[in-house]
Amino acid sequence: MEFIGQTFLNGLMTSSFYALIAVGLSLVFGVMHIVNFAHGEFYMIGAYTVWILFAVLHWPFFLAVLAAIVIVGLLGMLAERFIFRKAHGNVLSGFIMSVGLVFILQVSVVKLWGVGKMKPVPAAFPQILELGGISVSLQRFIVIPAAIILLSALWIFLAQTKMGRALRASALDPDAAALQGISPEKSASVAMLLGSGMAGAAGAFMAPIMSVHPYMGHSVVWTAFVVVIVGGAGNIKGTILASLLFGFLTTIITTLFDSTIANMVNTLVMLALLAVRPQGVAGHAEH
C-alpha cells in the first residue's frame, strides 16, 4: 500500500508539472495557430531566473518564482511582436521561426553563463512531509498546489474576464472576432504572455528539483507536445486530462523500468490514441 501511495503521489506531482508546461503551449497554439518549439527554452529561462534571483542573489523563493513568471511572460510577448506576428495561422512558418528562437536563446544563455557545471539551486523547502506513511520532499510536493492555483487562475481569467473571452473568440474564429472589434494582435500578445508565463512558472518550480543548464528545455518540450496533441491542440481541459494520463503513465513505467522506456511508451500511446481519436481525447478544440 505504501508503494502504491508513493507511486500515486509521484504521479500527481509529475502530472502537475506536465500541466504547467503543456497548458501554455496549448493556449498559444489555440490563439495563434503556431507550433512554438521554443516553449522549452522559455521553461529554461524560468529556471535560470530562479537560479540567479534565489540561489545567487538570495531573494525569497516565491518572489523569485513570481519574477520568473513575469520575465518569461514578457519575453514571450516580445517574441510574438518581433518574431511570430507575421506567422499567425501559418504552422510551418511559426515552427521554423521558433526553431531559430531556440538557438538564439540557447546561445545567449551559453554566452552569459557557459555550458560547464549545472547551476545548483538549493531546495527552498528541504523538509520531508509524512503523509500516511508516505515520505515526500516538500520542495517537490509544492508543485501540486502551485499548479492548481495557477491553472485555476488561468481558467477563471479565460472564463470570467472580458480579455479572456476575447482570447477564446479569437481562437474560435479570428475573422469573426476581428469584426466584433477584437484585435488579433492583442489577443496573440496576451496569449504569449500567459503561455510563456506558465512555462516560466514550470521552470521556476522545477529549478531546485532538476538540473539547470542551457539545454534542459529539450528534455520537456517533446513531452509537452505529446500532451498537447493527445489532449487536443488548443483544448485546455483536454491538455489537463492528458497531463494526468501521461504523468501517471510516466511515473509507473519509470518506477518499473526507466525513463527511456517511459518516453517510448508515451509516444506509442500517443500514436495509438490518435489512430482512434485524431482530434484528441477531449474532442475538438475548446474555446
Sequence and secondary structure as in RCSB ss.txt:
>XXXX:A:sequence
MEFIGQTFLNGLMTSSFYALIAVGLSLVFGVMHIVNFAHGEFYMIGAYTVWILFAVLHWPFFLAVLAAIVIVGLL
GMLAERFIFRKAHGNVLSGFIMSVGLVFILQVSVVKLWGVGKMKPVPAAFPQILELGGISVSLQRFIVIPAAIIL
LSALWIFLAQTKMGRALRASALDPDAAALQGISPEKSASVAMLLGSGMAGAAGAFMAPIMSVHPYMGHSVVWTAF
VVVIVGGAGNIKGTILASLLFGFLTTIITTLFDSTIANMVNTLVMLALLAVRPQGVAGHAEH
>XXXX:A:secstr
 HHHHHHHHHHHHHHHHHHHHHHHHHHHHHHH    TTHHHHHHHHHHHHIIIIIIS   HHHHHHHHHHHHHHH
HHHHIIIIIGGGTT HHHHHHHHHHHHHHHHHHHHHHH SSS B    S   EEEETTEEEEHHHHTHHHHHHHH
HHHHHHHHHHSHHHHHHHHHHH HHHHHHTT  HHHHHHHHHHHHHHHHHHHHHHHTTTS B TTTTHHHHHHHH
HHHHHH TT HHHHHHHHHHHHHHHHHHHHHS HHHHHHHHHHHHHHHHHH TT TT S   
